[in-house]
Amino acid sequence: MSAEAFIHSKIYNTREAVSYSENSIVSKVISKSENVNLTLFAFDAKQSLSKHTSPFNAMIQVLEGTVRIEIGEDSYNMEEGNMIIMPANVPHAVEATSRFKMMLTMIKG
């Protein structure tokens, strides 16, 4: 793993590291390695990611705001401080019910 792939011992203010943009979704990769990717997202209200699958398990941590997440046939309303695990190969979707920020952790191992 190269030094550029994973930055050690750096403090991130997760609320300030990514900014909202009107009618958009903004993302910022914090770390990308062979086994784990960390990405911050800022969703403007009513922005969404349509139903899709991923070959990896993933965890969403809500940093601020509110969101509705569908995983398979289930729907979850989440707010700041909540987290949820999305299993690999299960369809999921994300819809901002207000402006919200999240950390997405993709677990490839």
LINLINLIN-V588325 format. One line per field, one symbol per residue. psi: psi as a letter, one per 20 degrees, with the letter a starting at -180 (. if undefined). A space follows every 50 residues. Layout:
psi=???
//
This chain:
psi=prhhhooqlpppohhiipqqppkrppqopgqpahhppppqqopqpjqrpr prrqjqqqpppphqaqqpppociqpppqrpiqqqpoqqjppqqppoirpq qqppopoi.
//
